[in-house]
Amino acid sequence: MNKQIESMRMPPEGFIIQFWGLPEFTDWVDESMSWKTSTMIGDWSFLWERHFRGPDARKLLSDISATSFEQFDVGQAKHIIHCNSAGKVINEGIVSRFGEDHFVTFGQGSYYADYKLRKGHYNATSQEDDWYNYQVQGPKALSVMEKACGENIRAIAFMRFRTIRIAGHEVIALRQGMTGEIGWELQGPRAEGPEVYEAILKAGQKFGIRRLGGRTVMINHLEACYPTVGKDYICAYFDDENAEFREELRGLVPPLFTWHNKIAGSYESDDVRDWYRSPIELGWSKVVKFDHEFIGRKAVEKEAAHPKRTIVTLVWNAKDIVEVYASLFQKEKTPYDYIEFPIQAQWYMYADKVLKDGKLVGVTTSRGYSYYFRQMISLCTIGVEHSKPGTKVTVVWGNPGKPQKEIRATVAPAPYKEDRRRTDLSKV
């Protein structure tokens, strides 16, 4: 194992997923059902916002993004993907257009865009901001939102936003759905956040609203197939091409750099690039557009024409999982690595080998228990020839050097849960 891989592997301390709120507000079973049966409110205020303004702001973001900026209206938001020259994902996030020459990025990609602005020749400016960012999602989210703002918001189309008023404050309401359900992301100055949050909770009481805690939050990403940095892929900047940006990020936000670049699980390699993923492998082919030049276009275009791997859901065999837990009560031998419920609390890319007839065919990540489906599931990048639903494979559970358990699994579609984000609100 080379030194780079060794420094990224367990047992170095991993970040516990608590920046969303308490580990639990009610309990993880109750909270994980909320976005399927009622509605939930989750706090993503830790995200980074940055304003890009000026005549070249659009060109900057287009040059570094696999996402198209050709048709992009004021009041619209898009999924933005940044790749290295090899077509592997460095960062991704959301970008919203607030004016002709005014864009706001959300997520770690904000740092990358700012870096490229400073290193390039663009007539644009960059300014960091500090907003609250709440997600209100679920089958009753529309009722909660309309009660909180006191107006009809059904005309807001998917991935569009406008300003509404909640608790006397102007609130940016972006319609999106990280849970795969009807939902909004609410944004505004952080100082106003607590009053908006409490107003949403009050409006949601009669609809069974739940606050989303840290133990449950990533289950919605798993069920709805939203691959996540540091959980499903490592940032693709461990190369000479991006060395300066990598070291700048390491010094600028050390915790962020550490959280997104820790690995665990049975998958082994001496090349950090084997933990990278392309937009095609992560299921983002529909987002990628070849109507413009961008960093990594040649590699991504080649892969899109002849994809080798795709993303699926794996459903793990319940009996095999029970044997992993049973080993904890067998004193005569070393138990298997613990399978945490509902999902791994430490922020690692927990990557496990996936075998077919004894041969490596894929890598599985984001393993978690869905109480809604009563199943242990995971995301998996797998060879396209093995991606047909119903295909039987084997997951190797357990870190290298420890007892390992082969767990039977079955390929299923991704997303696993029905996607209801684009529901026609006029019919709700």
TAQUI-V47220 format. One record per residue. N is the residue number from 1. RES is the residue in three letters. D_CENTER is the distance of its C-alpha to the mean C-alpha in Angstrom with 1 decimal. Layout:
n: [N | N]
res: [RES | RES]
d_center: [D_CENTER | D_CENTER]
This chain:
n: [1 | 2 | 3 | 4 | 5 | 6 | 7 | 8 | 9 | 10 | 11 | 12 | 13 | 14 | 15 | 16 | 17 | 18 | 19 | 20 | 21 | 22 | 23 | 24 | 25 | 26 | 27 | 28 | 29 | 30 | 31 | 32 | 33 | 34 | 35 | 36 | 37 | 38 | 39 | 40 | 41 | 42 | 43 | 44 | 45 | 46 | 47 | 48 | 49 | 50 | 51 | 52 | 53 | 54 | 55 | 56 | 57 | 58 | 59 | 60 | 61 | 62 | 63 | 64 | 65 | 66 | 67 | 68 | 69 | 70 | 71 | 72 | 73 | 74 | 75 | 76 | 77 | 78 | 79 | 80 | 81 | 82 | 83 | 84 | 85 | 86 | 87 | 88 | 89 | 90 | 91 | 92 | 93 | 94 | 95 | 96 | 97 | 98 | 99 | 100 | 101 | 102 | 103 | 104 | 105 | 106 | 107 | 108 | 109 | 110 | 111 | 112 | 113 | 114 | 115 | 116 | 117 | 118 | 119 | 120 | 121 | 122 | 123 | 124 | 125 | 126 | 127 | 128 | 129 | 130 | 131 | 132 | 133 | 134 | 135 | 136 | 137 | 138 | 139 | 140 | 141 | 142 | 143 | 144 | 145 | 146 | 147 | 148 | 149 | 150 | 151 | 152 | 153 | 154 | 155 | 156 | 157 | 158 | 159 | 160 | 161 | 162 | 163 | 164 | 165 | 166 | 167 | 168 | 169 | 170 | 171 | 172 | 173 | 174 | 175 | 176 | 177 | 178 | 179 | 180 | 181 | 182 | 183 | 184 | 185 | 186 | 187 | 188 | 189 | 190 | 191 | 192 | 193 | 194 | 195 | 196 | 197 | 198 | 199 | 200 | 201 | 202 | 203 | 204 | 205 | 206 | 207 | 208 | 209 | 210 | 211 | 212 | 213 | 214 | 215 | 216 | 217 | 218 | 219 | 220 | 221 | 222 | 223 | 224 | 225 | 226 | 227 | 228 | 229 | 230 | 231 | 232 | 233 | 234 | 235 | 236 | 237 | 238 | 239 | 240 | 241 | 242 | 243 | 244 | 245 | 246 | 247 | 248 | 249 | 250 | 251 | 252 | 253 | 254 | 255 | 256 | 257 | 258 | 259 | 260 | 261 | 262 | 263 | 264 | 265 | 266 | 267 | 268 | 269 | 270 | 271 | 272 | 273 | 274 | 275 | 276 | 277 | 278 | 279 | 280 | 281 | 282 | 283 | 284 | 285 | 286 | 287 | 288 | 289 | 290 | 291 | 292 | 293 | 294 | 295 | 296 | 297 | 298 | 299 | 300 | 301 | 302 | 303 | 304 | 305 | 306 | 307 | 308 | 309 | 310 | 311 | 312 | 313 | 314 | 315 | 316 | 317 | 318 | 319 | 320 | 321 | 322 | 323 | 324 | 325 | 326 | 327 | 328 | 329 | 330 | 331 | 332 | 333 | 334 | 335 | 336 | 337 | 338 | 339 | 340 | 341 | 342 | 343 | 344 | 345 | 346 | 347 | 348 | 349 | 350 | 351 | 352 | 353 | 354 | 355 | 356 | 357 | 358 | 359 | 360 | 361 | 362 | 363 | 364 | 365 | 366 | 367 | 368 | 369 | 370 | 371 | 372 | 373 | 374 | 375 | 376 | 377 | 378 | 379 | 380 | 381 | 382 | 383 | 384 | 385 | 386 | 387 | 388 | 389 | 390 | 391 | 392 | 393 | 394 | 395 | 396 | 397 | 398 | 399 | 400 | 401 | 402 | 403 | 404 | 405 | 406 | 407 | 408 | 409 | 410 | 411 | 412 | 413 | 414 | 415 | 416 | 417 | 418 | 419 | 420 | 421 | 422 | 423 | 424 | 425 | 426 | 427 | 428]
res: [MET | ASN | LYS | GLN | ILE | GLU | SER | MET | ARG | MET | PRO | PRO | GLU | GLY | PHE | ILE | ILE | GLN | PHE | TRP | GLY | LEU | PRO | GLU | PHE | THR | ASP | TRP | VAL | ASP | GLU | SER | MET | SER | TRP | LYS | THR | SER | THR | MET | ILE | GLY | ASP | TRP | SER | PHE | LEU | TRP | GLU | ARG | HIS | PHE | ARG | GLY | PRO | ASP | ALA | ARG | LYS | LEU | LEU | SER | ASP | ILE | SER | ALA | THR | SER | PHE | GLU | GLN | PHE | ASP | VAL | GLY | GLN | ALA | LYS | HIS | ILE | ILE | HIS | CYS | ASN | SER | ALA | GLY | LYS | VAL | ILE | ASN | GLU | GLY | ILE | VAL | SER | ARG | PHE | GLY | GLU | ASP | HIS | PHE | VAL | THR | PHE | GLY | GLN | GLY | SER | TYR | TYR | ALA | ASP | TYR | LYS | LEU | ARG | LYS | GLY | HIS | TYR | ASN | ALA | THR | SER | GLN | GLU | ASP | ASP | TRP | TYR | ASN | TYR | GLN | VAL | GLN | GLY | PRO | LYS | ALA | LEU | SER | VAL | MET | GLU | LYS | ALA | CYS | GLY | GLU | ASN | ILE | ARG | ALA | ILE | ALA | PHE | MET | ARG | PHE | ARG | THR | ILE | ARG | ILE | ALA | GLY | HIS | GLU | VAL | ILE | ALA | LEU | ARG | GLN | GLY | MET | THR | GLY | GLU | ILE | GLY | TRP | GLU | LEU | GLN | GLY | PRO | ARG | ALA | GLU | GLY | PRO | GLU | VAL | TYR | GLU | ALA | ILE | LEU | LYS | ALA | GLY | GLN | LYS | PHE | GLY | ILE | ARG | ARG | LEU | GLY | GLY | ARG | THR | VAL | MET | ILE | ASN | HIS | LEU | GLU | ALA | CYS | TYR | PRO | THR | VAL | GLY | LYS | ASP | TYR | ILE | CYS | ALA | TYR | PHE | ASP | ASP | GLU | ASN | ALA | GLU | PHE | ARG | GLU | GLU | LEU | ARG | GLY | LEU | VAL | PRO | PRO | LEU | PHE | THR | TRP | HIS | ASN | LYS | ILE | ALA | GLY | SER | TYR | GLU | SER | ASP | ASP | VAL | ARG | ASP | TRP | TYR | ARG | SER | PRO | ILE | GLU | LEU | GLY | TRP | SER | LYS | VAL | VAL | LYS | PHE | ASP | HIS | GLU | PHE | ILE | GLY | ARG | LYS | ALA | VAL | GLU | LYS | GLU | ALA | ALA | HIS | PRO | LYS | ARG | THR | ILE | VAL | THR | LEU | VAL | TRP | ASN | ALA | LYS | ASP | ILE | VAL | GLU | VAL | TYR | ALA | SER | LEU | PHE | GLN | LYS | GLU | LYS | THR | PRO | TYR | ASP | TYR | ILE | GLU | PHE | PRO | ILE | GLN | ALA | GLN | TRP | TYR | MET | TYR | ALA | ASP | LYS | VAL | LEU | LYS | ASP | GLY | LYS | LEU | VAL | GLY | VAL | THR | THR | SER | ARG | GLY | TYR | SER | TYR | TYR | PHE | ARG | GLN | MET | ILE | SER | LEU | CYS | THR | ILE | GLY | VAL | GLU | HIS | SER | LYS | PRO | GLY | THR | LYS | VAL | THR | VAL | VAL | TRP | GLY | ASN | PRO | GLY | LYS | PRO | GLN | LYS | GLU | ILE | ARG | ALA | THR | VAL | ALA | PRO | ALA | PRO | TYR | LYS | GLU | ASP | ARG | ARG | ARG | THR | ASP | LEU | SER | LYS | VAL]
d_center: [28.3 | 28.2 | 27.9 | 24.4 | 22.9 | 25.1 | 23.8 | 20.2 | 21.1 | 21.7 | 23.8 | 22.8 | 21.5 | 17.7 | 16.1 | 16.2 | 13.4 | 15.8 | 14.8 | 13.7 | 17.3 | 19.6 | 18.7 | 20.1 | 21.9 | 23.7 | 22.4 | 19.3 | 20.9 | 21.9 | 18.6 | 16.6 | 19.2 | 19.0 | 16.6 | 18.7 | 22.1 | 22.2 | 19.6 | 17.5 | 16.9 | 14.0 | 14.3 | 11.7 | 14.8 | 13.9 | 12.0 | 14.4 | 16.4 | 18.9 | 21.7 | 23.0 | 26.5 | 29.4 | 30.8 | 28.6 | 25.2 | 24.3 | 25.6 | 23.7 | 20.3 | 21.5 | 22.8 | 19.6 | 17.3 | 17.1 | 16.7 | 20.2 | 21.9 | 25.1 | 24.6 | 22.8 | 24.5 | 24.9 | 22.9 | 20.1 | 16.4 | 14.5 | 11.3 | 12.5 | 12.1 | 14.3 | 16.0 | 18.9 | 22.2 | 21.4 | 18.6 | 15.8 | 12.6 | 13.3 | 10.7 | 8.9 | 8.6 | 11.1 | 14.9 | 17.6 | 21.2 | 23.6 | 26.7 | 28.5 | 27.6 | 25.0 | 21.2 | 18.6 | 15.3 | 12.4 | 10.3 | 11.5 | 12.8 | 15.4 | 17.2 | 17.3 | 18.8 | 21.2 | 22.3 | 23.0 | 24.9 | 27.1 | 27.8 | 28.6 | 31.2 | 29.7 | 31.4 | 28.6 | 27.6 | 24.5 | 24.3 | 21.8 | 21.4 | 20.5 | 19.2 | 18.2 | 15.1 | 15.3 | 13.7 | 16.5 | 15.8 | 17.8 | 21.1 | 23.1 | 20.8 | 23.3 | 26.2 | 24.7 | 23.9 | 27.3 | 29.1 | 27.5 | 28.2 | 31.4 | 30.9 | 29.8 | 26.4 | 26.2 | 26.8 | 23.4 | 21.9 | 18.3 | 16.4 | 19.7 | 20.6 | 23.9 | 25.4 | 26.6 | 28.4 | 27.4 | 29.7 | 31.6 | 28.8 | 27.4 | 23.7 | 21.4 | 20.0 | 17.3 | 17.0 | 13.5 | 11.9 | 8.3 | 10.6 | 12.4 | 15.3 | 17.4 | 15.9 | 16.2 | 14.7 | 17.7 | 18.4 | 21.6 | 23.5 | 22.4 | 26.0 | 26.0 | 22.8 | 24.6 | 27.0 | 24.5 | 22.5 | 25.8 | 26.9 | 23.9 | 24.7 | 28.3 | 27.8 | 25.6 | 28.1 | 30.1 | 27.0 | 25.7 | 22.7 | 20.8 | 19.0 | 15.7 | 16.1 | 14.2 | 15.2 | 13.7 | 10.5 | 8.1 | 10.6 | 9.5 | 6.1 | 8.7 | 11.5 | 10.0 | 8.3 | 4.8 | 4.6 | 3.0 | 6.2 | 8.9 | 7.9 | 8.2 | 9.9 | 12.1 | 12.7 | 15.6 | 18.2 | 20.4 | 23.3 | 26.3 | 24.9 | 22.3 | 24.2 | 25.3 | 21.8 | 20.5 | 23.5 | 23.2 | 19.7 | 20.9 | 23.8 | 22.1 | 19.3 | 20.1 | 17.8 | 14.7 | 16.1 | 16.8 | 13.6 | 11.6 | 14.6 | 15.8 | 16.4 | 18.1 | 19.2 | 21.9 | 20.8 | 23.1 | 23.9 | 25.7 | 23.6 | 20.3 | 19.5 | 19.1 | 15.7 | 14.7 | 13.2 | 14.3 | 12.8 | 15.2 | 14.2 | 10.5 | 12.1 | 12.0 | 15.8 | 16.5 | 14.8 | 16.9 | 20.4 | 23.4 | 25.5 | 25.3 | 25.4 | 22.3 | 21.7 | 21.1 | 22.3 | 25.1 | 22.9 | 20.2 | 23.1 | 24.9 | 22.0 | 21.3 | 25.1 | 25.1 | 21.8 | 22.2 | 19.0 | 16.6 | 13.8 | 15.2 | 15.0 | 17.6 | 19.7 | 21.4 | 25.1 | 26.0 | 29.3 | 27.9 | 25.4 | 28.5 | 30.3 | 27.7 | 28.2 | 32.0 | 32.2 | 31.6 | 35.0 | 36.9 | 38.7 | 40.4 | 37.3 | 34.1 | 31.3 | 28.0 | 24.9 | 23.8 | 21.0 | 19.6 | 19.1 | 16.9 | 14.3 | 14.8 | 15.2 | 15.3 | 12.4 | 13.1 | 12.0 | 14.3 | 15.5 | 18.4 | 21.0 | 21.5 | 25.2 | 27.4 | 31.1 | 30.5 | 28.7 | 25.2 | 23.3 | 19.6 | 17.1 | 15.1 | 12.0 | 10.1 | 13.6 | 14.2 | 17.0 | 16.9 | 19.9 | 19.8 | 20.5 | 22.2 | 20.6 | 18.7 | 16.0 | 13.5 | 11.7 | 14.1 | 14.9 | 18.6 | 21.7 | 22.3 | 25.6 | 24.1 | 21.4 | 23.8 | 23.0 | 25.5 | 25.7 | 26.4 | 24.9 | 24.9 | 22.3 | 23.8 | 22.8 | 23.8 | 23.7 | 26.3 | 29.7 | 29.2 | 30.1 | 27.9 | 27.6 | 27.2 | 25.3 | 25.9 | 23.0 | 22.9 | 20.8 | 19.4 | 17.6 | 13.9 | 12.9 | 15.2 | 15.7 | 17.5 | 15.7 | 17.7 | 15.8 | 18.7 | 21.5 | 24.7 | 25.2 | 28.9 | 29.2 | 27.5]
